[in-house]
């Protein structure tokens, strides 16, 4: 949950690291961020930070987002993103179809940021386990807390 009085740079760095580190494939990766009130204005900066991440092979020291674990995982993540977009989510940053030179058949999904997400969308209801961040907006802190408490995943949240 990100409140309007947050320290923007620290909040954004924490969100990007938690959402996209390890290609979103760790148990406490965050797949949902709730922006409260005026904090919604941070969305363009969040997208810009995610876009700047370097996707590449795990053996490359410059890589910031590596591949997902398998071809099946890539297909699953991309299908959840597609289904959510079909239901009204907006792809602020779409990491599907990323190609890493020298690894053209690799299991890469680039950082993906979906906005206009609602709790009934596949990207919110299913555990993504990939580099996808769902952005929800709440008018008040109480609304944000209710969203977090109603999420059945119980994983990390920012």
C-alpha positions as a LaTeX table, in Angstrom:
\begin{tabular}{lrrr}
\hline
Residue & $x$ (\AA) & $y$ (\AA) & $z$ (\AA) \\
\hline
Unk1 & 0.00 & 0.00 & 0.00 \\
Unk2 & 1.50 & 3.30 & $-1.09$ \\
Unk3 & 0.20 & 6.44 & 0.58 \\
Unk4 & 0.42 & 9.95 & $-0.87$ \\
Unk5 & 2.94 & 11.04 & 1.78 \\
Unk6 & 5.47 & 8.32 & 0.93 \\
Unk7 & 9.05 & 9.09 & $-0.02$ \\
Unk8 & 8.55 & 8.54 & $-3.77$ \\
Unk9 & 12.03 & 7.39 & $-4.77$ \\
Unk10 & 12.32 & 4.94 & $-1.89$ \\
Unk11 & 8.81 & 3.61 & $-2.46$ \\
Unk12 & 9.33 & 3.14 & $-6.19$ \\
Unk13 & 12.70 & 1.43 & $-5.75$ \\
Unk14 & 11.21 & $-0.93$ & $-3.17$ \\
Unk15 & 8.25 & $-1.78$ & $-5.38$ \\
Unk16 & 10.35 & $-2.39$ & $-8.49$ \\
Unk17 & 12.82 & $-4.58$ & $-6.61$ \\
Unk18 & 10.10 & $-6.59$ & $-4.90$ \\
Unk19 & 8.02 & $-7.03$ & $-8.04$ \\
Unk20 & 10.67 & $-7.77$ & $-10.64$ \\
Unk21 & 13.65 & $-9.14$ & $-8.73$ \\
Unk22 & 14.19 & $-12.85$ & $-9.43$ \\
Unk23 & 11.80 & $-12.32$ & $-12.37$ \\
Unk24 & 8.96 & $-12.20$ & $-9.84$ \\
Unk25 & 9.55 & $-15.87$ & $-9.01$ \\
Unk26 & 10.11 & $-15.78$ & $-5.28$ \\
Unk27 & 7.48 & $-16.55$ & $-2.72$ \\
Unk28 & 7.43 & $-13.07$ & $-1.25$ \\
Unk29 & 7.55 & $-11.22$ & $-4.55$ \\
Unk30 & 4.83 & $-8.63$ & $-4.74$ \\
Unk31 & 2.44 & $-8.93$ & $-7.62$ \\
Unk32 & 0.02 & $-6.24$ & $-6.42$ \\
Unk33 & 0.55 & $-2.65$ & $-5.36$ \\
Unk34 & $-2.29$ & $-0.48$ & $-4.09$ \\
Unk35 & $-1.86$ & 3.23 & $-4.75$ \\
Unk36 & $-3.94$ & 5.33 & $-2.36$ \\
Unk37 & $-5.39$ & 8.66 & $-3.46$ \\
Unk38 & $-2.81$ & 11.05 & $-4.91$ \\
Unk39 & $-0.17$ & 8.27 & $-4.86$ \\
Unk40 & $-1.72$ & 7.21 & $-8.17$ \\
Unk41 & 0.41 & 10.01 & $-9.69$ \\
Unk42 & 3.46 & 7.76 & $-9.11$ \\
Unk43 & 2.34 & 5.33 & $-11.82$ \\
Unk44 & 4.30 & 6.92 & $-14.72$ \\
Unk45 & 7.50 & 6.90 & $-12.66$ \\
Unk46 & 6.88 & 3.29 & $-11.63$ \\
Unk47 & 6.46 & 2.31 & $-15.26$ \\
Unk48 & 9.61 & 4.20 & $-16.24$ \\
Unk49 & 11.68 & 2.40 & $-13.58$ \\
Unk50 & 10.31 & $-0.98$ & $-14.67$ \\
Unk51 & 10.97 & $-0.18$ & $-18.35$ \\
Unk52 & 14.60 & 0.65 & $-17.54$ \\
Unk53 & 15.30 & $-2.82$ & $-16.12$ \\
Unk54 & 17.58 & $-4.95$ & $-18.29$ \\
Unk55 & 16.17 & $-8.34$ & $-19.27$ \\
Unk56 & 18.82 & $-10.95$ & $-20.00$ \\
Unk57 & 20.43 & $-14.27$ & $-19.26$ \\
Unk58 & 21.12 & $-15.11$ & $-15.64$ \\
Unk59 & 24.83 & $-15.58$ & $-16.34$ \\
Unk60 & 25.14 & $-11.97$ & $-17.53$ \\
Unk61 & 26.12 & $-9.70$ & $-14.62$ \\
Unk62 & 24.21 & $-6.79$ & $-16.19$ \\
Unk63 & 20.92 & $-8.69$ & $-16.13$ \\
Unk64 & 18.28 & $-7.30$ & $-13.79$ \\
Unk65 & 15.40 & $-9.56$ & $-14.86$ \\
Unk66 & 16.25 & $-13.10$ & $-15.90$ \\
Unk67 & 14.10 & $-15.78$ & $-17.50$ \\
Unk68 & 11.16 & $-17.49$ & $-15.85$ \\
Unk69 & 11.71 & $-21.09$ & $-14.81$ \\
Unk70 & 10.24 & $-22.89$ & $-17.86$ \\
Unk71 & 8.44 & $-22.52$ & $-21.16$ \\
Unk72 & 5.25 & $-23.56$ & $-19.37$ \\
Unk73 & 5.73 & $-20.78$ & $-16.81$ \\
Unk74 & 6.22 & $-18.24$ & $-19.59$ \\
Unk75 & 3.06 & $-19.42$ & $-21.35$ \\
Unk76 & 1.09 & $-19.27$ & $-18.09$ \\
Unk77 & 2.27 & $-15.75$ & $-17.17$ \\
Unk78 & 1.59 & $-14.43$ & $-20.67$ \\
Unk79 & $-1.87$ & $-16.05$ & $-20.71$ \\
Unk80 & $-2.79$ & $-14.45$ & $-17.37$ \\
Unk81 & $-1.66$ & $-11.06$ & $-18.67$ \\
Unk82 & $-3.66$ & $-11.51$ & $-21.90$ \\
Unk83 & $-6.80$ & $-12.63$ & $-20.05$ \\
Unk84 & $-6.56$ & $-9.67$ & $-17.69$ \\
Unk85 & $-6.16$ & $-7.21$ & $-20.56$ \\
Unk86 & $-9.19$ & $-8.76$ & $-22.25$ \\
Unk87 & $-11.12$ & $-8.09$ & $-19.03$ \\
Unk88 & $-10.11$ & $-4.42$ & $-18.92$ \\
Unk89 & $-6.65$ & $-4.19$ & $-17.39$ \\
Unk90 & $-4.40$ & $-1.68$ & $-19.14$ \\
Unk91 & $-0.88$ & $-2.72$ & $-20.11$ \\
Unk92 & 1.16 & 0.28 & $-19.01$ \\
Unk93 & 4.23 & $-1.84$ & $-19.80$ \\
Unk94 & 3.88 & $-5.13$ & $-21.66$ \\
Unk95 & 6.77 & $-7.57$ & $-21.25$ \\
Unk96 & 5.29 & $-10.31$ & $-23.40$ \\
Unk97 & 7.29 & $-11.20$ & $-26.48$ \\
Unk98 & 10.64 & $-10.04$ & $-25.13$ \\
Unk99 & 13.55 & $-11.45$ & $-27.12$ \\
Unk100 & 17.04 & $-11.60$ & $-25.68$ \\
Unk101 & 19.74 & $-11.74$ & $-28.39$ \\
Unk102 & 21.51 & $-15.08$ & $-28.31$ \\
Unk103 & 18.62 & $-16.63$ & $-26.36$ \\
Unk104 & 15.80 & $-16.25$ & $-28.87$ \\
Unk105 & 13.99 & $-19.33$ & $-27.59$ \\
Unk106 & 14.51 & $-18.43$ & $-23.93$ \\
Unk107 & 11.78 & $-18.19$ & $-21.33$ \\
Unk108 & 11.85 & $-14.43$ & $-21.03$ \\
Unk109 & 9.01 & $-12.22$ & $-19.90$ \\
Unk110 & 9.93 & $-8.58$ & $-19.44$ \\
Unk111 & 8.66 & $-6.40$ & $-16.65$ \\
Unk112 & 4.94 & $-5.92$ & $-17.03$ \\
Unk113 & 2.80 & $-3.32$ & $-15.29$ \\
Unk114 & $-0.97$ & $-3.63$ & $-15.47$ \\
Unk115 & $-3.21$ & $-0.80$ & $-14.28$ \\
Unk116 & $-6.99$ & $-0.56$ & $-13.99$ \\
Unk117 & $-6.83$ & $-3.96$ & $-12.27$ \\
Unk118 & $-9.80$ & $-5.15$ & $-10.26$ \\
Unk119 & $-9.98$ & $-8.03$ & $-7.78$ \\
Unk120 & $-12.01$ & $-10.17$ & $-10.20$ \\
Unk121 & $-9.29$ & $-10.26$ & $-12.89$ \\
Unk122 & $-7.08$ & $-13.31$ & $-13.47$ \\
Unk123 & $-3.91$ & $-11.35$ & $-12.74$ \\
Unk124 & $-5.25$ & $-10.59$ & $-9.26$ \\
Unk125 & $-6.94$ & $-13.91$ & $-8.47$ \\
Unk126 & $-4.13$ & $-16.18$ & $-9.66$ \\
Unk127 & $-0.59$ & $-16.30$ & $-8.34$ \\
Unk128 & 1.47 & $-14.88$ & $-11.20$ \\
Unk129 & 4.97 & $-16.06$ & $-10.25$ \\
Unk130 & 6.47 & $-13.86$ & $-12.95$ \\
Unk131 & 7.59 & $-10.26$ & $-13.53$ \\
Unk132 & 4.10 & $-8.76$ & $-13.52$ \\
Unk133 & 2.88 & $-6.00$ & $-11.23$ \\
Unk134 & $-0.84$ & $-5.33$ & $-10.88$ \\
Unk135 & $-1.74$ & $-1.79$ & $-9.87$ \\
Unk136 & $-4.93$ & $-1.16$ & $-7.96$ \\
Unk137 & $-6.13$ & 2.24 & $-6.85$ \\
Unk138 & $-7.92$ & 2.98 & $-3.58$ \\
Unk139 & $-9.50$ & 6.24 & $-2.56$ \\
Unk140 & $-8.70$ & 5.79 & 1.12 \\
Unk141 & $-6.37$ & 3.84 & 3.36 \\
Unk142 & $-9.35$ & 1.90 & 4.72 \\
Unk143 & $-10.26$ & 0.84 & 1.18 \\
Unk144 & $-6.65$ & $-0.22$ & 0.54 \\
Unk145 & $-6.55$ & $-2.27$ & 3.75 \\
Unk146 & $-9.83$ & $-3.94$ & 2.79 \\
Unk147 & $-8.35$ & $-4.88$ & $-0.61$ \\
Unk148 & $-5.23$ & $-6.35$ & 1.00 \\
Unk149 & $-7.21$ & $-8.27$ & 3.61 \\
Unk150 & $-9.54$ & $-9.71$ & 1.00 \\
Unk151 & $-6.69$ & $-11.02$ & $-1.19$ \\
Unk152 & $-6.56$ & $-14.80$ & $-0.70$ \\
Unk153 & $-2.84$ & $-15.06$ & $-1.61$ \\
Unk154 & $-1.51$ & $-13.55$ & 1.59 \\
Unk155 & 1.87 & $-12.90$ & $-0.05$ \\
Unk156 & 3.95 & $-9.78$ & 0.20 \\
Unk157 & 2.30 & $-6.54$ & $-0.68$ \\
Unk158 & 3.71 & $-3.05$ & $-1.10$ \\
\hline
\end{tabular}
